[in-house]
Amino acid sequence: MTLAAHDMKIQDYGCLIDGAWLPAAGGEWLEMTDPCDGSILARIARGGSADINAAVAAARKAQPGFARRPPVERVRLMNAISRRITAEAERLAQLESRDTGKPITQARNDAIAAARFFEFYAGIADKVMGSSIPLGDDIVDFTVREPLGVTGQIVPWNYPLQIACRSMAPALATGNSIVLKPAELACLSVLEIARICEEEGLPPGVLNVVTGLGSEAGAALAAHPGVDLIVFTGSVATGSQVMQAAARNIVPVLLELGGKSPNILLADAAVETTIPILLKAAFPNSGQTCSAGTRVLVERPILDQVMDQIAGRLPSLTMGRGLDDPDLGPLVSAGQRRKVESYVTIGAEEGAEVITGGAFISGASEETGHFVRPTLLAVKSPAARVAREEIFGPVLTIMPFDDLEEAEAIANATEYGLVAGVWGRDIGRLHRLAQRVRSGQVFINCYGAGGGVEIPFGGTRKSGFGREKGVEAIQSYTQVKNICLRIDMPEGA
Ligand code: NAD
């Protein structure tokens, strides 16, 4: 049975396995709801271990042939996919906005980034080179970068479109095949990308998508011995489980996990122009962003000014349905909203002052319309849970510091290390902090919220390891083989 996944009116999205859209082996479906009002958007197949087994088998079969074709074919194919994503960008953005709840402008940016991932890695696909190693006249020694084989990719719900393409594009560019498990809370755009790849001529079995629950399809993929690399983007708790499952098969993992990223304002920062950027950094996708700058650390002389300006602006941020393009959409689920609210309570119990926000919008029912007002918490100690733990909602904490050593200590007082921003004019102090903050990326007088397609992205400590994006991602999806050739036959052979 083949299900067309491209018509918005068609409500059922099957799994893509070996070039066919199929219902799950177990025959069950999961409902996908609009987080704004709880209405049903579509149904996805509830895939499980049988579907993962079939997908891994298809990916194993398809990968060698795909990798052995001239790389220029992958260049052309990926460029064609990029053009199709661009052509369908508005449709993809609307679907992403409805599925995740995020403002349409942000979803449009995600669609642009998705196309750009395919374009960027298309440009690299025929330039993955090795080196030659001089060992003297009699020996030719060189390295080649080989694909790992079958990549198992597990994607979260907050940026399905971007994150799926971020991992798919370098994997395909380097000749790997894919079994992708998107998130059960939001994944419709990923299925549309799979449909585009298929229609543009990606050979059957090279990309397989199995939808379903994390505890079923996700766990089966992480534990599968037929996978050569697990790429996991999601929470620390699940990342740890995935890593343990992969370890049993000695399968390498690339983990992109959470964050608690600081923006550090030195006393000579340009406060007026910086604050709007800080708010954009803190609340993309209503704060449900791994790289969101959710902590503001301020050198004491400008503390009151920064606090007043943030507190003054937050109440005027608009909230509403993603398609109406507010500043903040709803959180993805009732569970996520309850988690965020519980953190506000924890913060208050720890002595933090709620400067503004701190409540979900009255009138929203318990199960639908998961809106939380943008919230500013003045925190007294870096040891407070709200200052250390990822809240994953529109909650910004603010803390003062008196010198660079204290700024560094507070910035590094979480178990995460994904992104940091430092702001000011004294280039020496800025650079000193950039060196000392433990973080995979540091922005100076800007904040990329994860950065562009071209620059390496990934964490330190509990934010994970391995790098996505940029040329660096090629290392993550390939391995080096050394080939040593002696020119003459050995004596006496
Ligand atoms: P999650 O860990 O709950 O789920 C992520 C994915 O893992 C989903 O597809 C889910 O179905 C699957 N999953 C769940 N249980 C599983 C299991 N036992 N085995 C295998 N797979 C399983 O995370 P989430 O709530 O979807 O995403 C939010 C988290 O992701 C946040 O911590 C956020 O910071 C992080 N994140 C990180 C990045 C990054 O690039 N560093 C990007 C986006 C999100």
Boltz pocket constraint, residues with backbone or C-beta under 6 A from the ligand:
constraints:
  - pocket:
      binder: B
      contacts: [[A, 154], [A, 155], [A, 156], [A, 157], [A, 158], [A, 159], [A, 163], [A, 181], [A, 182], [A, 183], [A, 184], [A, 212], [A, 213], [A, 214], [A, 215], [A, 217], [A, 218], [A, 219], [A, 220], [A, 222], [A, 233], [A, 234], [A, 235], [A, 236], [A, 237], [A, 238], [A, 239], [A, 241], [A, 242], [A, 256], [A, 257], [A, 258], [A, 259], [A, 289], [A, 290], [A, 291], [A, 390], [A, 392], [A, 418], [A, 459], [A, 463]]
      max_distance: 6.0
